[in-house]
Amino acid sequence: MKKEENKKFQNIKMKKKIRAHMMGIGILTMFISILLMTFVSYKLLQKQVMEDLKTDAYLLKDTGKTDKASLEEIIYKIKDIRVTLIDKSGKVLLDTEANPSTMENHNNRTEIMKARAGGEGEDIRRSHTMKRDTYYFAILLDNGYVLRVARESHSIWSILYSALPPVILLIMVILVLCYFLSQILTKSIIRPIESLGRNMDQVEELNTYDELKPFIQTIRKQHEDIIKNANMRQQFTANVSHELKTPLTAISGYSELIENGMATSKDIEHFAAGIHQNANRLLTLINDIIRLSELDVTKEIVMEPLDLYKLAENSVEMLKMSAENRNVILSLEGSSCMIRANKSMMEELLYNLCDNAIRYNNKKGRVWVNVCKKGENAVLEVRDTGIGISKEHQERIFERFYRVDKSRSKSTGGTGLGLAIVKHIVAQNHAQILLESELGKGTDIQIVFSGIETVQSD
């Protein structure tokens, strides 16, 4: 119940986050749009005002009345624009909105200087007291005078300020729309995910949008992997329990007979041997289980240049006594071959492969260990004349506790974990394992290491 409540709370929290992000994006987009529209409108306004002033200036010039007396007759009839006439020295001769005698020299004004230099000039100056912009356009007359026209207009800030009430209303309307749209969109986004959570086993039947399908496929694969791993762990636990139970039962039985005085002196020696054998089997089994657990959690391993032939030579020498005891001939072939791998893992891999080939061999059988180069690869081959593996068993031979011949495996002391350990080591050292086997004729296992080390052996 608590888990369901927590899931529901997380669901609500996720929906709130999505809604908040959507509204945030909507509001940000709205503000940016308003600012851009205001800026563009202001630029268009500036261009339009300046175009109008230019037209007015050239219309005045085209009348041909460019002296003071002639201009005075017509400029006072013009509305909405300010007209100024400046002589060569910069003195204001005429102005429609101010007394020329009180005005300062205008030759230092930007638009005047531009007009004298290039025939026409323009400028925009802001009045901080009036919160307005004044647009100036000046042209050079044929007599050397400068005719300037000007008009006041709203500044960008005054435009924004005047537009504030409708903008605020618009923002409120958009906020309400954003809220309701975010509710609808959030539900539409979350609905397939909620369905996925409730129907994990029927993901293929879910009606969802295409963008979510890769996510669903990933979730499905992870779900399948989790179930598979859970089943493997359950099976592994059951197998471990079974494997531990057999030697422990034997040890318990033998020790109980000795404890109750039901064994003769001759039996005690036999029982002690049985206890010793089963105890060794138990220790071997526990060590292999611990090793597999270590390989499962190992993330990074130390790789170094290794001579694969020398490692194989050491393993063959170590296992020669075991081979002789089982009446099996063990031999090594090949030449020095450098690889980059983990040394302890390679020693373990060689030991397990050779030991397995010896255990599951026939009397007077043979085991060949061969190290060679094949193109850019190094190959370790362990071949035997043993009992072999039928086709139906070959795909599962590297599974934990999987045995082709269970009775023989137990009689030889095998734990059923040797090849599982080999598979882990091969994977962690970026190699490849190949298996060929025929029932009753023997098995050939090859480990292929990609890219031969260029480091030379001593």
C-alpha positions as CSV (number, residue, x, y, z in Angstrom):
1,M,0.0,0.0,0.0
2,K,2.8,2.3,1.0
3,K,4.6,1.5,-2.3
4,E,1.5,2.4,-4.3
5,E,1.1,5.7,-2.5
6,N,4.8,6.5,-3.1
7,K,4.4,5.6,-6.8
8,K,1.3,7.9,-7.0
9,F,3.1,10.7,-5.3
10,Q,6.1,10.4,-7.7
11,N,3.6,10.4,-10.6
12,I,2.0,13.6,-9.4
13,K,5.4,15.2,-8.8
14,M,6.5,14.3,-12.4
15,K,3.3,15.8,-13.8
16,K,3.8,19.0,-11.9
17,K,7.4,19.3,-13.2
18,I,6.2,18.8,-16.8
19,R,3.5,21.4,-16.4
20,A,5.9,23.9,-14.8
21,H,8.4,23.4,-17.6
22,M,5.8,23.8,-20.3
23,M,4.4,27.0,-18.7
24,G,7.9,28.3,-18.3
25,I,8.7,27.7,-21.9
26,G,5.4,29.3,-23.0
27,I,5.9,32.4,-20.8
28,L,9.6,32.8,-21.9
29,T,8.5,32.4,-25.6
30,M,5.8,35.0,-25.1
31,F,8.1,37.6,-23.5
32,I,10.8,37.1,-26.2
33,S,8.1,37.4,-28.9
34,I,6.8,40.7,-27.4
35,L,10.3,42.2,-27.1
36,L,11.1,41.2,-30.6
37,M,7.9,42.6,-32.0
38,T,8.4,45.8,-30.1
39,F,11.9,46.1,-31.4
40,V,11.0,45.4,-35.0
41,S,8.0,47.8,-34.8
42,Y,10.3,50.5,-33.4
43,K,12.8,50.0,-36.1
44,L,10.1,50.2,-38.7
45,L,8.8,53.4,-37.1
46,Q,12.2,54.9,-37.2
47,K,12.6,54.1,-40.8
48,Q,9.1,55.5,-41.7
49,V,9.6,58.8,-39.8
50,M,13.0,59.3,-41.4
51,E,11.5,58.6,-44.9
52,D,8.7,61.1,-44.2
53,L,11.2,63.8,-43.1
54,K,13.4,63.2,-46.1
55,T,10.4,63.6,-48.4
56,D,9.4,66.8,-46.7
57,A,12.9,68.2,-46.9
58,Y,13.3,67.5,-50.6
59,L,9.8,68.9,-51.3
60,L,10.8,72.2,-49.6
61,K,14.1,72.2,-51.6
62,D,12.2,71.5,-54.9
63,T,10.1,74.6,-54.4
64,G,13.2,76.7,-55.2
65,K,12.4,79.0,-52.3
66,T,15.5,78.5,-50.2
67,D,16.2,82.0,-48.9
68,K,14.9,83.1,-45.5
69,A,12.2,85.5,-46.8
70,S,10.8,82.9,-49.3
71,L,10.8,80.1,-46.8
72,E,9.0,82.2,-44.2
73,E,6.0,82.4,-46.5
74,I,5.4,78.6,-46.7
75,I,7.0,76.9,-43.6
76,Y,4.6,78.3,-41.1
77,K,1.8,76.6,-43.1
78,I,3.4,73.2,-42.5
79,K,2.1,71.3,-39.5
80,D,3.7,68.5,-37.4
81,I,7.3,69.2,-38.4
82,R,9.9,71.6,-37.3
83,V,11.9,73.5,-40.0
84,T,15.3,75.1,-39.3
85,L,17.5,77.1,-41.7
86,I,21.2,77.3,-40.9
87,D,23.7,79.5,-42.8
88,K,27.3,78.6,-43.8
89,S,28.7,79.8,-40.5
90,G,26.2,77.6,-38.4
91,K,24.0,80.5,-37.4
92,V,20.3,79.7,-37.2
93,L,18.4,82.0,-39.5
94,L,15.0,80.5,-39.2
95,D,13.2,78.0,-36.8
96,T,9.5,77.3,-36.6
97,E,9.5,76.4,-32.9
98,A,12.2,78.6,-31.4
99,N,13.7,82.1,-31.5
100,P,16.7,82.0,-33.8
101,S,18.5,84.7,-31.9
102,T,18.6,82.6,-28.7
103,M,19.9,79.4,-30.4
104,E,23.5,78.4,-30.4
105,N,25.7,77.6,-33.4
106,H,24.5,74.4,-35.2
107,N,27.6,73.5,-37.1
108,N,28.6,70.9,-34.5
109,R,25.3,69.0,-34.8
110,T,25.6,65.5,-36.3
111,E,23.0,65.9,-39.0
112,I,24.5,69.3,-40.0
113,M,28.0,68.0,-40.3
114,K,26.8,65.0,-42.4
115,A,24.8,67.3,-44.7
116,R,27.8,69.6,-45.3
117,A,30.1,66.6,-45.9
118,G,27.8,64.4,-48.1
119,G,24.7,66.5,-49.1
120,E,22.4,65.0,-46.5
121,G,22.5,63.8,-42.9
122,E,20.2,62.4,-40.2
123,D,20.3,61.8,-36.5
124,I,18.0,60.7,-33.6
125,R,18.4,62.4,-30.2
126,R,16.5,61.4,-27.1
127,S,14.8,63.9,-24.8
128,H,15.1,62.6,-21.2
129,T,12.7,65.1,-19.9
130,M,10.0,64.5,-22.5
131,K,10.7,60.7,-22.8
132,R,10.6,61.1,-26.5
133,D,12.9,60.8,-29.5
134,T,13.5,63.7,-32.0
135,Y,14.3,62.7,-35.5
136,Y,16.4,65.1,-37.6
137,F,17.0,65.2,-41.4
138,A,19.2,67.8,-43.0
139,I,20.1,68.6,-46.7
140,L,22.6,71.0,-48.2
141,L,21.1,73.7,-50.3
142,D,22.6,75.2,-53.5
143,N,23.4,78.5,-51.7
144,G,25.5,76.7,-49.0
145,Y,22.7,76.9,-46.4
146,V,21.4,73.8,-44.6
147,L,17.7,73.0,-44.4
148,R,16.8,70.8,-41.5
149,V,13.4,69.2,-40.7
150,A,12.6,67.5,-37.4
151,R,9.8,65.5,-35.8
152,E,9.2,64.1,-32.3
153,S,8.1,60.5,-31.9
154,H,7.7,58.0,-29.1
155,S,10.8,56.2,-27.9
156,I,10.9,52.4,-27.6
157,W,10.4,52.6,-23.9
158,S,7.4,54.8,-24.2
159,I,5.9,52.4,-26.7
160,L,6.5,49.5,-24.3
161,Y,5.0,51.6,-21.5
162,S,1.9,52.5,-23.5
163,A,1.4,48.9,-24.6
164,L,1.8,47.6,-21.0
165,P,-2.0,47.3,-20.1
166,P,-2.9,45.2,-23.2
167,V,0.3,43.2,-22.8
168,I,-0.6,42.4,-19.2
169,L,-4.0,41.3,-20.2
170,L,-2.5,39.2,-23.0
171,I,-0.1,37.6,-20.6
172,M,-2.9,36.7,-18.3
173,V,-4.9,35.1,-21.1
174,I,-1.8,33.2,-22.4
175,L,-1.0,32.0,-18.8
176,V,-4.5,30.6,-18.5
177,L,-4.2,28.9,-21.9
178,C,-0.7,27.6,-21.1
179,Y,-2.0,26.1,-17.9
180,F,-4.9,24.2,-19.6
181,L,-2.8,23.2,-22.6
182,S,0.0,22.0,-20.2
183,Q,-2.6,19.9,-18.4
184,I,-3.8,18.3,-21.6
185,L,-0.3,17.8,-23.0
186,T,1.0,16.4,-19.7
187,K,-1.8,13.8,-19.5
188,S,-1.1,12.8,-23.2
189,I,2.6,12.4,-22.5
190,I,2.2,10.5,-19.2
191,R,-0.7,8.3,-20.2
192,P,1.5,5.8,-22.3
193,I,4.1,5.7,-19.5
194,E,1.5,5.0,-16.9
195,S,0.1,2.2,-19.1
196,L,3.6,0.9,-19.6
197,G,4.0,0.7,-15.8
198,R,0.7,-1.1,-15.4
199,N,1.1,-3.5,-18.4
200,M,4.8,-4.3,-18.5
201,D,4.2,-7.8,-19.9
202,Q,2.0,-6.4,-22.8
203,V,4.2,-3.6,-24.1
204,E,3.7,-4.6,-27.7
205,E,-0.1,-4.0,-27.4
206,L,0.2,-0.5,-26.0
207,N,-1.1,2.3,-28.2
208,T,1.5,5.0,-27.9
209,Y,3.3,7.7,-30.0
210,D,6.2,6.8,-32.2
211,E,8.7,8.8,-30.3
212,L,8.2,6.6,-27.2
213,K,8.6,3.3,-29.0
214,P,12.5,3.2,-28.7
215,F,12.1,3.9,-25.0
216,I,9.4,1.1,-24.7
217,Q,11.7,-1.3,-26.5
218,T,14.6,-0.5,-24.1
219,I,12.3,-0.8,-21.1
220,R,11.0,-4.1,-22.4
221,K,14.5,-5.5,-22.9
222,Q,15.6,-4.4,-19.5
223,H,12.4,-5.9,-18.0
224,E,13.2,-9.2,-19.8
225,D,16.8,-9.1,-18.7
226,I,15.7,-8.5,-15.1
227,I,13.3,-11.5,-15.2
228,K,16.0,-13.6,-16.9
229,N,18.6,-12.6,-14.3
230,A,16.1,-13.3,-11.5
231,N,15.4,-16.7,-12.9
232,M,19.1,-17.4,-13.3
233,R,19.8,-16.3,-9.7
234,Q,16.9,-18.5,-8.5
235,Q,18.2,-21.4,-10.5
236,F,21.8,-20.7,-9.4
237,T,20.7,-20.6,-5.7
238,A,18.8,-23.9,-6.2
239,N,21.8,-25.5,-7.9
240,V,24.2,-24.3,-5.2
241,S,21.9,-25.6,-2.5
242,H,21.7,-29.0,-4.2
243,E,25.5,-29.2,-4.9
244,L,26.3,-28.3,-1.3
245,K,23.8,-30.7,0.1
246,T,25.4,-33.8,-1.5
247,P,28.9,-33.6,0.0
248,L,27.5,-32.3,3.3
249,T,25.1,-35.2,3.5
250,A,27.9,-37.7,2.9
251,I,30.1,-36.0,5.5
252,S,27.3,-35.9,8.0
253,G,26.5,-39.6,7.4
254,Y,30.0,-40.8,7.7
255,S,30.7,-38.8,10.9
256,E,27.4,-40.0,12.4
257,L,28.4,-43.6,11.9
258,I,31.8,-43.1,13.5
259,E,30.3,-41.0,16.4
260,N,27.7,-43.8,17.2
261,G,30.4,-46.5,17.2
262,M,28.8,-48.3,14.3
263,A,32.0,-48.4,12.2
264,T,34.8,-50.9,12.6
265,S,38.4,-49.8,12.5
266,K,38.5,-50.8,8.8
267,D,35.4,-48.8,8.1
268,I,36.7,-45.8,9.9
269,E,39.6,-45.5,7.4
270,H,37.1,-45.8,4.5
271,F,34.7,-43.2,6.1
272,A,37.6,-40.8,6.8
273,A,38.6,-41.0,3.1
274,G,35.0,-40.3,2.1
275,I,34.8,-37.3,4.5
276,H,38.1,-36.0,3.2
277,Q,37.0,-36.4,-0.5
278,N,33.7,-34.7,0.1
279,A,35.3,-31.9,2.2
280,N,37.7,-31.2,-0.7
281,R,34.8,-31.2,-3.1
282,L,33.0,-28.8,-0.9
283,L,36.0,-26.5,-0.7
284,T,36.5,-26.6,-4.5
285,L,32.8,-25.8,-5.0
286,I,32.8,-22.9,-2.6
287,N,36.0,-21.5,-4.2
288,D,34.5,-21.7,-7.6
289,I,31.3,-20.0,-6.4
290,I,33.3,-17.2,-4.8
291,R,35.4,-16.8,-8.0
292,L,32.3,-16.5,-10.2
293,S,30.9,-13.9,-7.8
294,E,34.2,-11.9,-8.1
295,L,34.1,-12.1,-11.9
296,D,30.5,-10.9,-11.9
297,V,31.4,-7.7,-10.0
298,T,34.8,-7.0,-11.6
299,K,34.6,-3.9,-13.7
300,E,38.2,-3.0,-14.4
301,I,41.1,-5.4,-14.8
302,V,44.8,-4.9,-15.1
303,M,46.0,-5.8,-18.6
304,E,49.6,-6.4,-19.5
305,P,51.7,-8.0,-22.3
306,L,51.9,-11.7,-21.7
307,D,53.6,-14.6,-23.5
308,L,50.6,-17.0,-24.0
309,Y,53.0,-19.9,-24.8
310,K,54.9,-19.6,-21.5
311,L,51.6,-19.5,-19.5
312,A,50.4,-22.6,-21.3
313,E,53.8,-24.3,-20.7
314,N,53.4,-23.6,-16.9
315,S,49.9,-24.9,-16.9
316,V,50.8,-28.1,-18.7
317,E,53.7,-28.7,-16.3
318,M,51.4,-28.2,-13.3
319,L,48.8,-30.6,-14.6
320,K,51.1,-33.4,-15.9
321,M,50.8,-35.4,-12.7
322,S,47.0,-35.1,-12.7
323,A,47.0,-36.3,-16.4
324,E,49.3,-39.3,-15.6
325,N,47.1,-40.3,-12.6
326,R,44.1,-40.5,-15.0
327,N,46.2,-42.3,-17.7
328,V,46.0,-39.3,-20.1
329,I,48.8,-37.9,-22.3
330,L,49.1,-34.1,-22.0
331,S,51.3,-32.2,-24.5
332,L,52.0,-28.7,-25.7
333,E,52.6,-27.4,-29.2
334,G,53.1,-24.0,-30.9
335,S,55.4,-21.1,-30.3
336,S,55.8,-17.8,-28.4
337,C,52.8,-15.5,-28.9
338,M,52.4,-12.2,-27.1
339,I,48.9,-11.0,-26.1
340,R,47.6,-8.2,-23.8
341,A,45.5,-9.7,-21.0
342,N,45.2,-10.2,-17.2
343,K,47.9,-12.7,-16.1
344,S,46.0,-14.4,-13.2
345,M,42.9,-14.7,-15.3
346,M,44.9,-16.3,-18.2
347,E,46.4,-18.8,-15.7
348,E,43.0,-19.7,-14.4
349,L,41.6,-20.0,-17.9
350,L,44.4,-22.4,-19.0
351,Y,44.1,-24.5,-15.8
352,N,40.3,-24.8,-16.2
353,L,40.4,-25.8,-19.9
354,C,43.2,-28.3,-19.4
355,D,41.8,-29.7,-16.2
356,N,38.4,-30.1,-17.9
357,A,40.0,-31.9,-20.9
358,I,41.8,-34.3,-18.6
359,R,38.7,-35.0,-16.3
360,Y,36.4,-35.8,-19.2
361,N,38.8,-37.9,-21.2
362,N,39.1,-41.6,-21.7
363,K,41.9,-43.9,-20.4
364,K,44.9,-43.7,-22.6
365,G,43.3,-40.5,-24.1
366,R,45.2,-37.4,-25.2
367,V,45.0,-33.7,-24.6
368,W,46.8,-31.2,-27.0
369,V,47.5,-27.6,-26.0
370,N,48.4,-25.4,-28.9
371,V,49.4,-21.7,-29.1
372,C,49.7,-20.1,-32.5
373,K,49.2,-17.0,-34.6
374,K,46.5,-16.7,-37.2
375,G,46.8,-13.5,-39.1
376,E,46.4,-10.6,-36.6
377,N,45.1,-12.9,-33.9
378,A,46.6,-15.2,-31.3
379,V,44.8,-18.5,-30.7
380,L,44.9,-20.9,-27.7
381,E,43.6,-24.3,-28.6
382,V,42.8,-27.1,-26.1
383,R,41.8,-30.4,-27.9
384,D,41.1,-33.8,-26.4
385,T,40.0,-37.3,-27.3
386,G,37.5,-37.4,-24.5
387,I,33.8,-38.2,-24.3
388,G,32.7,-35.3,-26.4
389,I,29.6,-33.2,-26.3
390,S,26.4,-33.8,-28.4
391,K,25.0,-31.0,-30.4
392,E,22.0,-30.4,-28.1
393,H,24.3,-29.8,-25.1
394,Q,26.9,-27.5,-26.8
395,E,24.9,-24.3,-26.5
396,R,24.5,-24.8,-22.7
397,I,27.9,-26.2,-21.8
398,F,29.1,-22.8,-20.5
399,E,26.1,-22.3,-18.1
400,R,26.7,-22.6,-14.4
401,F,26.3,-26.2,-13.0
402,Y,25.4,-27.5,-16.4
403,R,26.8,-31.0,-16.9
404,V,26.5,-33.3,-19.9
405,D,27.2,-36.4,-17.8
406,K,26.2,-35.7,-14.2
407,S,27.4,-39.0,-12.7
408,R,30.8,-38.8,-14.4
409,S,31.2,-35.1,-13.4
410,K,30.7,-35.9,-9.7
411,S,32.9,-39.0,-9.8
412,T,35.8,-36.9,-11.3
413,G,35.3,-34.2,-8.7
414,G,34.0,-31.5,-11.2
415,T,31.9,-28.7,-9.8
416,G,30.1,-27.8,-13.1
417,L,31.5,-24.2,-12.8
418,G,34.8,-24.5,-14.7
419,L,33.6,-23.6,-18.1
420,A,31.3,-20.8,-16.7
421,I,34.4,-19.3,-15.2
422,V,36.2,-19.6,-18.6
423,K,33.3,-17.8,-20.3
424,H,33.6,-14.9,-17.9
425,I,37.3,-14.6,-18.3
426,V,37.1,-14.7,-22.1
427,A,34.5,-11.9,-22.1
428,Q,36.5,-9.7,-19.7
429,N,39.7,-10.0,-21.7
430,H,37.9,-9.1,-25.0
431,A,38.5,-12.5,-26.5
432,Q,36.3,-15.0,-28.4
433,I,35.5,-18.6,-27.6
434,L,34.9,-21.3,-30.3
435,L,33.7,-24.9,-29.6
436,E,33.7,-27.9,-31.8
437,S,32.8,-31.3,-30.4
438,E,31.6,-34.7,-31.4
439,L,30.1,-37.2,-29.0
440,G,32.5,-40.1,-28.3
441,K,35.4,-38.5,-30.3
442,G,36.5,-35.5,-28.3
443,T,36.2,-31.7,-28.0
444,D,38.2,-28.8,-29.5
445,I,38.0,-25.4,-27.7
446,Q,39.7,-22.3,-29.2
447,I,40.2,-18.9,-27.5
448,V,40.9,-16.2,-30.1
449,F,42.6,-13.0,-28.9
450,S,42.3,-10.1,-31.3
451,G,45.4,-8.1,-32.1
452,I,48.8,-9.7,-31.3
453,E,51.0,-7.7,-28.8
454,T,54.0,-6.2,-30.5
455,V,56.0,-6.4,-27.3
456,Q,58.8,-9.0,-27.6
457,S,59.2,-11.7,-25.0
458,D,62.5,-11.9,-23.0
